[in-house]
């Protein structure tokens, strides 16, 4: 019988140690297991980390090299860079099932037992020792490093109740209650945010990584634990909360640096994949491609903003939550107006602000309103950045001798006219309001290439927002939406507190 050729069903029919030996089973370390299965997948050109975008030429090759080198791994990067997800997906490289001595708390290999229980059971029953099968999905342990994690949690401690119940001396190994690390024998063990682990706890991991020795309340045990360690760490933690002690860092053979999406296209792919839109009437809500770009642009602006803490980073969860809120804003309006279909609007980005404020750490934390103001500013900067991909810069056209395409709508506002875009406006009211601005439709139809008919009003609103961001119009946020008016007349009409509606660049 060739063990390697047995199907999962055939494997699980093997019930005893004797049957396992007859099948030709040979013990294999978890690092060899990961390595062998990775080699097979590389040869078959299979993607190990399905759904991880933007790392194809950077992080994933580094991880694969580390696995081929049988290394423990530290994934170093800011929050929201898929570090934990990558670690969880490494289980796909494990054999589907491996045999264990039935009832052993350390998941002992029947041909290479570690625990006293497994050794005694095999000595007592020999080839009749019962075995069970362990699925790869269960061979994963994850622990978040927090200051209250103890050596007992990770390594183990003496269990007085076990000693009393079994009438054992405290000199007997069987009184030990093993912690998470020994119980993860033959598994992938992940410690998230490693620098948050107290230094003395990190020290307890030294010999496990290198020698396989553990010490519990005076018991010095030689346990050659077979574990694939994966650590994650945030560079911010090195300065704010702690660090990885040097001897432990030296024993982690591969440190791999992760990063944020390097393009809007990759960011969009991640957002659309991860956004939870279950139950939403997606067929009834139209989302222009520009809007998807704007959502990603907000994150890009946040990562470059002087107001957002660069060391903390801006998680990909920002764009995911923002996209979910955007769809909910359109969905809510559709239900309020009794409409069967709608399209997202630029004004719907106001509903995205709550998804931003909780995802950015400000350089200077002040009043709660501070995060909201920054979020509103980031949306404006995203619009400004994307505007010139579709329209000529208003600043350049203002100075150009070729004529300013924005002159007619700007003149209309200059005559004292105002325009309100309200969150609850029906599609009909929304279109009527935009079409009331002379020359605005012509700006869009003449300047936007390959403009879909259904997106005409969307781009008309986008043009107004862009003109406001380039200081050609005033844009003020209302409780119920947005108001556009002439920039200079609005400066003279400012009441107390209205100064905040303008940025320094606008004045």
Secondary structure, DSSP 8 states (H G I E B T S, - for coil): --GGG--HHHHTT--BHHHHHHTT-----HHHHHHHHHHHHHHTT--SSTT--S-TTTHHHHHHHHHHTT--EEEE--TTSSHHHHHHHGGGGS-SEEEEETT-TT--BTTB--SHHHHHHHHHHGGG-BEEEEEGGGSEEEEE--TT--HHHHTEEE-HHHHHHHT--TTSGGGEEE-HHHHTTTEEEEEESGGGS-HHHHHTTHHHHHT-EEEETTEEEE----EEEEEEE-TTHHHHT----HHHHHH--EEEE----SSHHHHHHHHHHH---TTS-GGGEE--HHHHHHHHHHHHHHHH-TTB-TTT---THHHHHHHHHHHHHHHHHHHHTT-S-EE--GGGGGGGHHHHHTT--BSS---HHHHHHHHHHHHHHHHHHHHTTTS--HHHHHH-TT--TTHHHHHHHHTT--EEEETT--HHHHHHHHHTSTTHHHHHHHHSTT--GGGHHHHHHHHHHHHHHTTSEEEEE-SSEEEEEEHHHHHHT--TTGGGGS-GGG-
